[in-house]
Each structure stands twice: as structure tokens, then as C-alpha cells.
Amino acid sequence: MEYVLGEAHHLSELRIVLLGFMRAGKSSSGNTIMGREEFDTEGKTTQCVKRQGQVAGKQVTVVEAPGWWRDYQLEKNEIELSVSLCPPGPHALLLVVDLDNSFTETERGSVQGHLELLSERVWSHTIVLFTCGDWLGDTPIEQHIESEGESLQWLVEKCGNRYHVLNNQKREDHMQVTQLMEKIEEMVAGNRGHHYEI
């Protein structure tokens, strides 16, 4: 899917929250976005982690929320905290989905439950961030989404057909981060310049 910036204004600051299941690649994605080792990829993230720095001429804040398990009510406080750690609110919530694991109806229900703890409005500020981009090989992401079935298609549609693929094995490929920033700016422009607020 091509995103043309056109009318979209370029933001000098970007505030991003990484959400998703355990072991989906949130820490690695945070490192790829920041262009350096800022998030611990060895252990399990048990509390929100906030990092800031300059990326492609922008002041970028990335907050990684702890990985979800199944009981979203127990994780509500950390989800709300992750959003509050980038005041006045994040421009984008990146929902991290690992491409080399199937996205089933169970995952779909859990994602919906977790995100809607924030509010129904959260979907208009969310982009699906697929990790393990190397796993696709030559298969276009659109083909993978179609072949994966209804649950993943529902998720992508719920997020306004906004998605991006990161290959965290190729961190030196800065173009993948630049394209992600452009998609975030396009989404913010579609939200009339507004960030997400609880």
C-alpha cells in the first residue's frame, strides 16, 4: 500500500507506544526504530520502558509496554501507563505482530480486549507493525495477510488498513524506519493532527 504524504505536515516530534504479545519483537523493533540498542532484547520486559532520541531529524519517544499474555484485565494498568508516559499522548500505537506465528481467533480476541481497555477510538491511532519481515521471503505482505485468514484480515481492517513490515535483522536498512515514520505522519494527518488521548 502506497502512502502519499501530500497534505500531511511533517512532525518534528513523534511519540510512539509499542504494544503486543510477549516475544512478538517489541524490544527489537524499538531498537530498529531508534537506530541503536536502547531496549533489552535478552530478558522479558516486565514494566514500561521509555527511550528518547533523535531519529531522522525528529525527536522520537518510544515506550515499550510489557508483553501481553492472555488476561488483559491484569495488564490494564501497564497499558494505560505506557500511553501516559508520552504526554500529552502518543501519535501512534504500534501493534507488534510476529509474522512467523499464526494469528488465530484467540489472538484476535485478546488484541481487541487489550486495545479496547483504552477506548474504541484507539483503533484510529493504531498501525499493525509486522516483525520477522525476513520470514516473508519474496511473498508480498498483502498476500500473507490474505492467506492467513479472517482474524488477521479483521485486525488490519480494524486499524484502517495501516500496516508496516520491519526486518529487525536488517537494522542498517534505515529506509524501513523512514517509511514507518511517513505512515505515522500520514495517519496523524488523517486524524487532523491529533494524537491519542485516554
PyMOL CGO cylinders between C-alpha atoms (Angstrom):
from pymol import cmd
from pymol.cgo import CYLINDER

trace = [
    CYLINDER, 0.00, 0.00, 0.00, 1.45, 3.35, -1.01, 0.3, 1, 1, 1, 1, 1, 1,
    CYLINDER, 1.45, 3.35, -1.01, 1.19, 6.28, 1.34, 0.3, 1, 1, 1, 1, 1, 1,
    CYLINDER, 1.19, 6.28, 1.34, 1.47, 9.70, -0.29, 0.3, 1, 1, 1, 1, 1, 1,
    CYLINDER, 1.47, 9.70, -0.29, 2.20, 12.44, 2.22, 0.3, 1, 1, 1, 1, 1, 1,
    CYLINDER, 2.20, 12.44, 2.22, 0.74, 15.23, 0.10, 0.3, 1, 1, 1, 1, 1, 1,
    CYLINDER, 0.74, 15.23, 0.10, -1.01, 17.49, 2.58, 0.3, 1, 1, 1, 1, 1, 1,
    CYLINDER, -1.01, 17.49, 2.58, 0.47, 15.74, 5.63, 0.3, 1, 1, 1, 1, 1, 1,
    CYLINDER, 0.47, 15.74, 5.63, 2.60, 18.05, 7.72, 0.3, 1, 1, 1, 1, 1, 1,
    CYLINDER, 2.60, 18.05, 7.72, 5.98, 16.75, 8.81, 0.3, 1, 1, 1, 1, 1, 1,
    CYLINDER, 5.98, 16.75, 8.81, 6.20, 16.40, 12.56, 0.3, 1, 1, 1, 1, 1, 1,
    CYLINDER, 6.20, 16.40, 12.56, 9.35, 17.47, 14.39, 0.3, 1, 1, 1, 1, 1, 1,
    CYLINDER, 9.35, 17.47, 14.39, 8.43, 15.17, 17.28, 0.3, 1, 1, 1, 1, 1, 1,
    CYLINDER, 8.43, 15.17, 17.28, 6.98, 11.66, 17.27, 0.3, 1, 1, 1, 1, 1, 1,
    CYLINDER, 6.98, 11.66, 17.27, 5.63, 9.78, 20.28, 0.3, 1, 1, 1, 1, 1, 1,
    CYLINDER, 5.63, 9.78, 20.28, 5.20, 6.03, 19.80, 0.3, 1, 1, 1, 1, 1, 1,
    CYLINDER, 5.20, 6.03, 19.80, 3.93, 3.19, 22.01, 0.3, 1, 1, 1, 1, 1, 1,
    CYLINDER, 3.93, 3.19, 22.01, 4.83, -0.44, 21.21, 0.3, 1, 1, 1, 1, 1, 1,
    CYLINDER, 4.83, -0.44, 21.21, 2.14, -2.95, 22.25, 0.3, 1, 1, 1, 1, 1, 1,
    CYLINDER, 2.14, -2.95, 22.25, 1.70, -6.67, 21.68, 0.3, 1, 1, 1, 1, 1, 1,
    CYLINDER, 1.70, -6.67, 21.68, 2.13, -10.20, 22.90, 0.3, 1, 1, 1, 1, 1, 1,
    CYLINDER, 2.13, -10.20, 22.90, 5.24, -11.49, 24.64, 0.3, 1, 1, 1, 1, 1, 1,
    CYLINDER, 5.24, -11.49, 24.64, 8.08, -12.39, 22.26, 0.3, 1, 1, 1, 1, 1, 1,
    CYLINDER, 8.08, -12.39, 22.26, 6.47, -10.55, 19.33, 0.3, 1, 1, 1, 1, 1, 1,
    CYLINDER, 6.47, -10.55, 19.33, 9.60, -8.43, 18.78, 0.3, 1, 1, 1, 1, 1, 1,
    CYLINDER, 9.60, -8.43, 18.78, 8.72, -5.17, 20.55, 0.3, 1, 1, 1, 1, 1, 1,
    CYLINDER, 8.72, -5.17, 20.55, 12.19, -4.59, 22.04, 0.3, 1, 1, 1, 1, 1, 1,
    CYLINDER, 12.19, -4.59, 22.04, 13.94, -5.38, 18.74, 0.3, 1, 1, 1, 1, 1, 1,
    CYLINDER, 13.94, -5.38, 18.74, 11.52, -3.07, 16.91, 0.3, 1, 1, 1, 1, 1, 1,
    CYLINDER, 11.52, -3.07, 16.91, 12.25, -0.30, 19.41, 0.3, 1, 1, 1, 1, 1, 1,
    CYLINDER, 12.25, -0.30, 19.41, 15.97, -0.74, 18.73, 0.3, 1, 1, 1, 1, 1, 1,
    CYLINDER, 15.97, -0.74, 18.73, 15.42, -0.68, 14.96, 0.3, 1, 1, 1, 1, 1, 1,
    CYLINDER, 15.42, -0.68, 14.96, 13.32, 2.50, 15.20, 0.3, 1, 1, 1, 1, 1, 1,
    CYLINDER, 13.32, 2.50, 15.20, 15.86, 4.22, 17.49, 0.3, 1, 1, 1, 1, 1, 1,
    CYLINDER, 15.86, 4.22, 17.49, 18.78, 3.02, 15.37, 0.3, 1, 1, 1, 1, 1, 1,
    CYLINDER, 18.78, 3.02, 15.37, 20.68, 1.71, 18.39, 0.3, 1, 1, 1, 1, 1, 1,
    CYLINDER, 20.68, 1.71, 18.39, 20.47, -0.71, 21.32, 0.3, 1, 1, 1, 1, 1, 1,
    CYLINDER, 20.47, -0.71, 21.32, 18.06, 1.03, 23.68, 0.3, 1, 1, 1, 1, 1, 1,
    CYLINDER, 18.06, 1.03, 23.68, 15.77, -1.84, 24.69, 0.3, 1, 1, 1, 1, 1, 1,
    CYLINDER, 15.77, -1.84, 24.69, 16.87, -5.10, 26.32, 0.3, 1, 1, 1, 1, 1, 1,
    CYLINDER, 16.87, -5.10, 26.32, 16.20, -7.99, 23.94, 0.3, 1, 1, 1, 1, 1, 1,
    CYLINDER, 16.20, -7.99, 23.94, 17.58, -10.69, 26.25, 0.3, 1, 1, 1, 1, 1, 1,
    CYLINDER, 17.58, -10.69, 26.25, 15.12, -10.70, 29.13, 0.3, 1, 1, 1, 1, 1, 1,
    CYLINDER, 15.12, -10.70, 29.13, 11.37, -10.27, 29.43, 0.3, 1, 1, 1, 1, 1, 1,
    CYLINDER, 11.37, -10.27, 29.43, 10.02, -6.71, 29.63, 0.3, 1, 1, 1, 1, 1, 1,
    CYLINDER, 10.02, -6.71, 29.63, 8.05, -6.63, 32.89, 0.3, 1, 1, 1, 1, 1, 1,
    CYLINDER, 8.05, -6.63, 32.89, 7.37, -2.90, 33.12, 0.3, 1, 1, 1, 1, 1, 1,
    CYLINDER, 7.37, -2.90, 33.12, 7.07, 0.02, 30.72, 0.3, 1, 1, 1, 1, 1, 1,
    CYLINDER, 7.07, 0.02, 30.72, 10.37, 1.23, 29.24, 0.3, 1, 1, 1, 1, 1, 1,
    CYLINDER, 10.37, 1.23, 29.24, 10.71, 4.73, 27.77, 0.3, 1, 1, 1, 1, 1, 1,
    CYLINDER, 10.71, 4.73, 27.77, 13.54, 5.84, 25.45, 0.3, 1, 1, 1, 1, 1, 1,
    CYLINDER, 13.54, 5.84, 25.45, 14.09, 9.12, 23.61, 0.3, 1, 1, 1, 1, 1, 1,
    CYLINDER, 14.09, 9.12, 23.61, 16.45, 10.36, 20.93, 0.3, 1, 1, 1, 1, 1, 1,
    CYLINDER, 16.45, 10.36, 20.93, 16.92, 11.89, 17.50, 0.3, 1, 1, 1, 1, 1, 1,
    CYLINDER, 16.92, 11.89, 17.50, 15.81, 9.75, 14.57, 0.3, 1, 1, 1, 1, 1, 1,
    CYLINDER, 15.81, 9.75, 14.57, 15.87, 11.07, 11.00, 0.3, 1, 1, 1, 1, 1, 1,
    CYLINDER, 15.87, 11.07, 11.00, 15.84, 14.67, 12.25, 0.3, 1, 1, 1, 1, 1, 1,
    CYLINDER, 15.84, 14.67, 12.25, 12.92, 14.12, 14.62, 0.3, 1, 1, 1, 1, 1, 1,
    CYLINDER, 12.92, 14.12, 14.62, 12.75, 13.99, 18.40, 0.3, 1, 1, 1, 1, 1, 1,
    CYLINDER, 12.75, 13.99, 18.40, 11.36, 10.48, 18.93, 0.3, 1, 1, 1, 1, 1, 1,
    CYLINDER, 11.36, 10.48, 18.93, 9.95, 8.97, 22.12, 0.3, 1, 1, 1, 1, 1, 1,
    CYLINDER, 9.95, 8.97, 22.12, 9.35, 5.21, 22.13, 0.3, 1, 1, 1, 1, 1, 1,
    CYLINDER, 9.35, 5.21, 22.13, 7.57, 3.49, 25.03, 0.3, 1, 1, 1, 1, 1, 1,
    CYLINDER, 7.57, 3.49, 25.03, 7.54, -0.30, 25.16, 0.3, 1, 1, 1, 1, 1, 1,
    CYLINDER, 7.54, -0.30, 25.16, 4.72, -1.83, 27.20, 0.3, 1, 1, 1, 1, 1, 1,
    CYLINDER, 4.72, -1.83, 27.20, 5.22, -5.26, 28.78, 0.3, 1, 1, 1, 1, 1, 1,
    CYLINDER, 5.22, -5.26, 28.78, 4.23, -8.16, 26.55, 0.3, 1, 1, 1, 1, 1, 1,
    CYLINDER, 4.23, -8.16, 26.55, 0.68, -9.41, 26.85, 0.3, 1, 1, 1, 1, 1, 1,
    CYLINDER, 0.68, -9.41, 26.85, -0.16, -12.87, 27.93, 0.3, 1, 1, 1, 1, 1, 1,
    CYLINDER, -0.16, -12.87, 27.93, -3.88, -13.63, 27.99, 0.3, 1, 1, 1, 1, 1, 1,
    CYLINDER, -3.88, -13.63, 27.99, -5.57, -11.82, 30.89, 0.3, 1, 1, 1, 1, 1, 1,
    CYLINDER, -5.57, -11.82, 30.89, -5.96, -8.28, 29.63, 0.3, 1, 1, 1, 1, 1, 1,
    CYLINDER, -5.96, -8.28, 29.63, -7.67, -7.02, 32.78, 0.3, 1, 1, 1, 1, 1, 1,
    CYLINDER, -7.67, -7.02, 32.78, -4.49, -7.73, 34.77, 0.3, 1, 1, 1, 1, 1, 1,
    CYLINDER, -4.49, -7.73, 34.77, -2.43, -5.79, 32.21, 0.3, 1, 1, 1, 1, 1, 1,
    CYLINDER, -2.43, -5.79, 32.21, -4.72, -2.75, 32.10, 0.3, 1, 1, 1, 1, 1, 1,
    CYLINDER, -4.72, -2.75, 32.10, -2.54, -0.58, 34.37, 0.3, 1, 1, 1, 1, 1, 1,
    CYLINDER, -2.54, -0.58, 34.37, 0.62, -1.14, 32.30, 0.3, 1, 1, 1, 1, 1, 1,
    CYLINDER, 0.62, -1.14, 32.30, -1.25, -0.41, 29.06, 0.3, 1, 1, 1, 1, 1, 1,
    CYLINDER, -1.25, -0.41, 29.06, -2.61, 2.86, 30.46, 0.3, 1, 1, 1, 1, 1, 1,
    CYLINDER, -2.61, 2.86, 30.46, 0.81, 3.73, 31.91, 0.3, 1, 1, 1, 1, 1, 1,
    CYLINDER, 0.81, 3.73, 31.91, 2.50, 3.18, 28.53, 0.3, 1, 1, 1, 1, 1, 1,
    CYLINDER, 2.50, 3.18, 28.53, 0.20, 5.78, 26.96, 0.3, 1, 1, 1, 1, 1, 1,
    CYLINDER, 0.20, 5.78, 26.96, 0.65, 8.25, 29.83, 0.3, 1, 1, 1, 1, 1, 1,
    CYLINDER, 0.65, 8.25, 29.83, 4.47, 8.04, 29.57, 0.3, 1, 1, 1, 1, 1, 1,
    CYLINDER, 4.47, 8.04, 29.57, 4.49, 10.08, 26.37, 0.3, 1, 1, 1, 1, 1, 1,
    CYLINDER, 4.49, 10.08, 26.37, 2.47, 13.19, 27.27, 0.3, 1, 1, 1, 1, 1, 1,
    CYLINDER, 2.47, 13.19, 27.27, 0.24, 14.68, 26.04, 0.3, 1, 1, 1, 1, 1, 1,
    CYLINDER, 0.24, 14.68, 26.04, -0.32, 11.34, 24.26, 0.3, 1, 1, 1, 1, 1, 1,
    CYLINDER, -0.32, 11.34, 24.26, 1.19, 9.10, 21.58, 0.3, 1, 1, 1, 1, 1, 1,
    CYLINDER, 1.19, 9.10, 21.58, 0.93, 9.92, 17.89, 0.3, 1, 1, 1, 1, 1, 1,
    CYLINDER, 0.93, 9.92, 17.89, 0.92, 6.19, 17.14, 0.3, 1, 1, 1, 1, 1, 1,
    CYLINDER, 0.92, 6.19, 17.14, 0.30, 2.91, 18.87, 0.3, 1, 1, 1, 1, 1, 1,
    CYLINDER, 0.30, 2.91, 18.87, 2.23, 0.23, 17.02, 0.3, 1, 1, 1, 1, 1, 1,
    CYLINDER, 2.23, 0.23, 17.02, 0.64, -3.18, 17.49, 0.3, 1, 1, 1, 1, 1, 1,
    CYLINDER, 0.64, -3.18, 17.49, 3.55, -5.60, 17.06, 0.3, 1, 1, 1, 1, 1, 1,
    CYLINDER, 3.55, -5.60, 17.06, 2.64, -8.90, 15.36, 0.3, 1, 1, 1, 1, 1, 1,
    CYLINDER, 2.64, -8.90, 15.36, 5.22, -11.62, 14.71, 0.3, 1, 1, 1, 1, 1, 1,
    CYLINDER, 5.22, -11.62, 14.71, 4.89, -12.91, 11.12, 0.3, 1, 1, 1, 1, 1, 1,
    CYLINDER, 4.89, -12.91, 11.12, 6.24, -16.39, 11.81, 0.3, 1, 1, 1, 1, 1, 1,
    CYLINDER, 6.24, -16.39, 11.81, 3.40, -17.24, 14.21, 0.3, 1, 1, 1, 1, 1, 1,
    CYLINDER, 3.40, -17.24, 14.21, -0.21, -17.79, 13.16, 0.3, 1, 1, 1, 1, 1, 1,
    CYLINDER, -0.21, -17.79, 13.16, -2.67, -15.07, 14.12, 0.3, 1, 1, 1, 1, 1, 1,
    CYLINDER, -2.67, -15.07, 14.12, -5.73, -17.02, 15.26, 0.3, 1, 1, 1, 1, 1, 1,
    CYLINDER, -5.73, -17.02, 15.26, -9.18, -16.12, 16.57, 0.3, 1, 1, 1, 1, 1, 1,
    CYLINDER, -9.18, -16.12, 16.57, -7.75, -16.42, 20.11, 0.3, 1, 1, 1, 1, 1, 1,
    CYLINDER, -7.75, -16.42, 20.11, -5.12, -13.75, 19.34, 0.3, 1, 1, 1, 1, 1, 1,
    CYLINDER, -5.12, -13.75, 19.34, -7.73, -11.59, 17.64, 0.3, 1, 1, 1, 1, 1, 1,
    CYLINDER, -7.73, -11.59, 17.64, -9.98, -11.65, 20.71, 0.3, 1, 1, 1, 1, 1, 1,
    CYLINDER, -9.98, -11.65, 20.71, -7.07, -10.90, 23.01, 0.3, 1, 1, 1, 1, 1, 1,
    CYLINDER, -7.07, -10.90, 23.01, -5.86, -7.96, 20.90, 0.3, 1, 1, 1, 1, 1, 1,
    CYLINDER, -5.86, -7.96, 20.90, -9.36, -6.50, 20.81, 0.3, 1, 1, 1, 1, 1, 1,
    CYLINDER, -9.36, -6.50, 20.81, -9.73, -6.90, 24.56, 0.3, 1, 1, 1, 1, 1, 1,
    CYLINDER, -9.73, -6.90, 24.56, -6.36, -5.29, 25.28, 0.3, 1, 1, 1, 1, 1, 1,
    CYLINDER, -6.36, -5.29, 25.28, -6.75, -2.30, 22.95, 0.3, 1, 1, 1, 1, 1, 1,
    CYLINDER, -6.75, -2.30, 22.95, -10.33, -1.55, 23.89, 0.3, 1, 1, 1, 1, 1, 1,
    CYLINDER, -10.33, -1.55, 23.89, -9.24, -1.21, 27.53, 0.3, 1, 1, 1, 1, 1, 1,
    CYLINDER, -9.24, -1.21, 27.53, -8.08, 2.20, 26.26, 0.3, 1, 1, 1, 1, 1, 1,
    CYLINDER, -8.08, 2.20, 26.26, -11.19, 3.03, 24.18, 0.3, 1, 1, 1, 1, 1, 1,
    CYLINDER, -11.19, 3.03, 24.18, -12.79, 2.33, 20.83, 0.3, 1, 1, 1, 1, 1, 1,
    CYLINDER, -12.79, 2.33, 20.83, -11.01, 5.46, 19.49, 0.3, 1, 1, 1, 1, 1, 1,
    CYLINDER, -11.01, 5.46, 19.49, -7.65, 3.74, 19.88, 0.3, 1, 1, 1, 1, 1, 1,
    CYLINDER, -7.65, 3.74, 19.88, -8.04, 1.96, 16.52, 0.3, 1, 1, 1, 1, 1, 1,
    CYLINDER, -8.04, 1.96, 16.52, -7.76, 5.20, 14.53, 0.3, 1, 1, 1, 1, 1, 1,
    CYLINDER, -7.76, 5.20, 14.53, -4.31, 5.76, 16.08, 0.3, 1, 1, 1, 1, 1, 1,
    CYLINDER, -4.31, 5.76, 16.08, -3.01, 2.21, 15.62, 0.3, 1, 1, 1, 1, 1, 1,
    CYLINDER, -3.01, 2.21, 15.62, -0.76, 0.69, 12.95, 0.3, 1, 1, 1, 1, 1, 1,
    CYLINDER, -0.76, 0.69, 12.95, -0.04, -3.05, 12.73, 0.3, 1, 1, 1, 1, 1, 1,
    CYLINDER, -0.04, -3.05, 12.73, 3.74, -3.49, 12.84, 0.3, 1, 1, 1, 1, 1, 1,
    CYLINDER, 3.74, -3.49, 12.84, 4.72, -6.88, 11.45, 0.3, 1, 1, 1, 1, 1, 1,
    CYLINDER, 4.72, -6.88, 11.45, 8.07, -8.21, 12.69, 0.3, 1, 1, 1, 1, 1, 1,
    CYLINDER, 8.07, -8.21, 12.69, 10.24, -11.02, 11.30, 0.3, 1, 1, 1, 1, 1, 1,
    CYLINDER, 10.24, -11.02, 11.30, 9.97, -9.42, 7.87, 0.3, 1, 1, 1, 1, 1, 1,
    CYLINDER, 9.97, -9.42, 7.87, 12.77, -11.74, 6.68, 0.3, 1, 1, 1, 1, 1, 1,
    CYLINDER, 12.77, -11.74, 6.68, 10.38, -14.66, 7.22, 0.3, 1, 1, 1, 1, 1, 1,
    CYLINDER, 10.38, -14.66, 7.22, 8.23, -13.49, 4.27, 0.3, 1, 1, 1, 1, 1, 1,
    CYLINDER, 8.23, -13.49, 4.27, 10.99, -14.08, 1.71, 0.3, 1, 1, 1, 1, 1, 1,
    CYLINDER, 10.99, -14.08, 1.71, 9.58, -12.99, -1.65, 0.3, 1, 1, 1, 1, 1, 1,
    CYLINDER, 9.58, -12.99, -1.65, 5.94, -13.19, -0.52, 0.3, 1, 1, 1, 1, 1, 1,
    CYLINDER, 5.94, -13.19, -0.52, 4.27, -9.75, -0.54, 0.3, 1, 1, 1, 1, 1, 1,
    CYLINDER, 4.27, -9.75, -0.54, 2.78, -8.84, 2.85, 0.3, 1, 1, 1, 1, 1, 1,
    CYLINDER, 2.78, -8.84, 2.85, -0.64, -8.34, 1.23, 0.3, 1, 1, 1, 1, 1, 1,
    CYLINDER, -0.64, -8.34, 1.23, -0.58, -11.95, 0.04, 0.3, 1, 1, 1, 1, 1, 1,
    CYLINDER, -0.58, -11.95, 0.04, 0.37, -13.15, 3.53, 0.3, 1, 1, 1, 1, 1, 1,
    CYLINDER, 0.37, -13.15, 3.53, -2.49, -11.16, 5.13, 0.3, 1, 1, 1, 1, 1, 1,
    CYLINDER, -2.49, -11.16, 5.13, -4.95, -12.66, 2.64, 0.3, 1, 1, 1, 1, 1, 1,
    CYLINDER, -4.95, -12.66, 2.64, -3.72, -16.24, 3.09, 0.3, 1, 1, 1, 1, 1, 1,
    CYLINDER, -3.72, -16.24, 3.09, -3.53, -16.02, 6.90, 0.3, 1, 1, 1, 1, 1, 1,
    CYLINDER, -3.53, -16.02, 6.90, -7.31, -15.83, 7.19, 0.3, 1, 1, 1, 1, 1, 1,
    CYLINDER, -7.31, -15.83, 7.19, -10.12, -13.79, 8.67, 0.3, 1, 1, 1, 1, 1, 1,
    CYLINDER, -10.12, -13.79, 8.67, -8.60, -12.98, 12.07, 0.3, 1, 1, 1, 1, 1, 1,
    CYLINDER, -8.60, -12.98, 12.07, -5.57, -11.16, 10.66, 0.3, 1, 1, 1, 1, 1, 1,
    CYLINDER, -5.57, -11.16, 10.66, -7.67, -9.52, 7.93, 0.3, 1, 1, 1, 1, 1, 1,
    CYLINDER, -7.67, -9.52, 7.93, -10.05, -8.26, 10.64, 0.3, 1, 1, 1, 1, 1, 1,
    CYLINDER, -10.05, -8.26, 10.64, -7.14, -6.75, 12.57, 0.3, 1, 1, 1, 1, 1, 1,
    CYLINDER, -7.14, -6.75, 12.57, -5.66, -4.96, 9.57, 0.3, 1, 1, 1, 1, 1, 1,
    CYLINDER, -5.66, -4.96, 9.57, -9.08, -3.59, 8.59, 0.3, 1, 1, 1, 1, 1, 1,
    CYLINDER, -9.08, -3.59, 8.59, -9.79, -2.52, 12.20, 0.3, 1, 1, 1, 1, 1, 1,
    CYLINDER, -9.79, -2.52, 12.20, -6.57, -0.48, 12.02, 0.3, 1, 1, 1, 1, 1, 1,
    CYLINDER, -6.57, -0.48, 12.02, -7.75, 1.27, 8.86, 0.3, 1, 1, 1, 1, 1, 1,
    CYLINDER, -7.75, 1.27, 8.86, -5.58, -0.96, 6.62, 0.3, 1, 1, 1, 1, 1, 1,
    CYLINDER, -5.58, -0.96, 6.62, -2.48, 0.63, 8.14, 0.3, 1, 1, 1, 1, 1, 1,
    CYLINDER, -2.48, 0.63, 8.14, 0.45, -1.75, 8.48, 0.3, 1, 1, 1, 1, 1, 1,
    CYLINDER, 0.45, -1.75, 8.48, 4.20, -1.87, 8.06, 0.3, 1, 1, 1, 1, 1, 1,
    CYLINDER, 4.20, -1.87, 8.06, 6.80, -4.65, 7.91, 0.3, 1, 1, 1, 1, 1, 1,
    CYLINDER, 6.80, -4.65, 7.91, 10.08, -4.41, 9.85, 0.3, 1, 1, 1, 1, 1, 1,
    CYLINDER, 10.08, -4.41, 9.85, 13.03, -6.71, 9.36, 0.3, 1, 1, 1, 1, 1, 1,
    CYLINDER, 13.03, -6.71, 9.36, 14.87, -6.36, 12.66, 0.3, 1, 1, 1, 1, 1, 1,
    CYLINDER, 14.87, -6.36, 12.66, 17.70, -8.49, 11.25, 0.3, 1, 1, 1, 1, 1, 1,
    CYLINDER, 17.70, -8.49, 11.25, 18.49, -5.62, 8.85, 0.3, 1, 1, 1, 1, 1, 1,
    CYLINDER, 18.49, -5.62, 8.85, 18.74, -2.74, 11.27, 0.3, 1, 1, 1, 1, 1, 1,
    CYLINDER, 18.74, -2.74, 11.27, 21.11, -0.94, 8.90, 0.3, 1, 1, 1, 1, 1, 1,
    CYLINDER, 21.11, -0.94, 8.90, 18.22, -0.56, 6.41, 0.3, 1, 1, 1, 1, 1, 1,
    CYLINDER, 18.22, -0.56, 6.41, 17.13, 2.91, 7.52, 0.3, 1, 1, 1, 1, 1, 1,
    CYLINDER, 17.13, 2.91, 7.52, 14.57, 3.17, 4.70, 0.3, 1, 1, 1, 1, 1, 1,
    CYLINDER, 14.57, 3.17, 4.70, 12.19, 0.81, 6.55, 0.3, 1, 1, 1, 1, 1, 1,
    CYLINDER, 12.19, 0.81, 6.55, 12.17, 3.22, 9.52, 0.3, 1, 1, 1, 1, 1, 1,
    CYLINDER, 12.17, 3.22, 9.52, 11.78, 6.28, 7.27, 0.3, 1, 1, 1, 1, 1, 1,
    CYLINDER, 11.78, 6.28, 7.27, 8.77, 4.64, 5.60, 0.3, 1, 1, 1, 1, 1, 1,
    CYLINDER, 8.77, 4.64, 5.60, 7.27, 3.82, 9.00, 0.3, 1, 1, 1, 1, 1, 1,
    CYLINDER, 7.27, 3.82, 9.00, 7.65, 7.47, 10.08, 0.3, 1, 1, 1, 1, 1, 1,
    CYLINDER, 7.65, 7.47, 10.08, 5.90, 8.56, 6.88, 0.3, 1, 1, 1, 1, 1, 1,
    CYLINDER, 5.90, 8.56, 6.88, 3.00, 6.20, 7.57, 0.3, 1, 1, 1, 1, 1, 1,
    CYLINDER, 3.00, 6.20, 7.57, 2.70, 7.56, 11.12, 0.3, 1, 1, 1, 1, 1, 1,
    CYLINDER, 2.70, 7.56, 11.12, 2.65, 11.14, 9.81, 0.3, 1, 1, 1, 1, 1, 1,
    CYLINDER, 2.65, 11.14, 9.81, 0.02, 10.19, 7.23, 0.3, 1, 1, 1, 1, 1, 1,
    CYLINDER, 0.02, 10.19, 7.23, -2.14, 8.66, 9.98, 0.3, 1, 1, 1, 1, 1, 1,
    CYLINDER, -2.14, 8.66, 9.98, -1.73, 11.74, 12.20, 0.3, 1, 1, 1, 1, 1, 1,
    CYLINDER, -1.73, 11.74, 12.20, -2.77, 13.94, 9.26, 0.3, 1, 1, 1, 1, 1, 1,
    CYLINDER, -2.77, 13.94, 9.26, -5.82, 11.70, 8.79, 0.3, 1, 1, 1, 1, 1, 1,
    CYLINDER, -5.82, 11.70, 8.79, -6.61, 12.30, 12.47, 0.3, 1, 1, 1, 1, 1, 1,
    CYLINDER, -6.61, 12.30, 12.47, -6.49, 16.07, 11.82, 0.3, 1, 1, 1, 1, 1, 1,
    CYLINDER, -6.49, 16.07, 11.82, -3.13, 16.37, 13.56, 0.3, 1, 1, 1, 1, 1, 1,
    CYLINDER, -3.13, 16.37, 13.56, -4.42, 14.88, 16.81, 0.3, 1, 1, 1, 1, 1, 1,
    CYLINDER, -4.42, 14.88, 16.81, -2.54, 12.40, 18.97, 0.3, 1, 1, 1, 1, 1, 1,
    CYLINDER, -2.54, 12.40, 18.97, -4.25, 9.70, 21.04, 0.3, 1, 1, 1, 1, 1, 1,
    CYLINDER, -4.25, 9.70, 21.04, -5.57, 10.69, 24.47, 0.3, 1, 1, 1, 1, 1, 1,
    CYLINDER, -5.57, 10.69, 24.47, -7.17, 8.43, 27.08, 0.3, 1, 1, 1, 1, 1, 1,
]
cmd.load_cgo(trace, "trace")
